[in-house]
Amino acid sequence: MNQIDTRGFSCPEPVLMTKNALKKGTPLTVLCEDIPAGNITRVATKAGYKVSRKEIEDGFELTIE
């Protein structure tokens, strides 16, 4: 499974990092903070992916399939 950590990056960087990682295939796990989590979820869902969201200690873990 591919995984990227976007925590600490300002928008739109987490979304761009996610788009680039999705080119390598799914499933993809994205570690992110609150605001980017919403933006990443919106972009991935719009592109036809299913997104699962899990709260972790310092943000969120999104699984994109």
Secondary structure, 3 states (H helix, E strand, C coil): CEEEECCCCCCCHHHHHHHHHHCCCCCEEEEECHHHHHHHHHHHHHCCCCEEEEEECCEEEEEEC
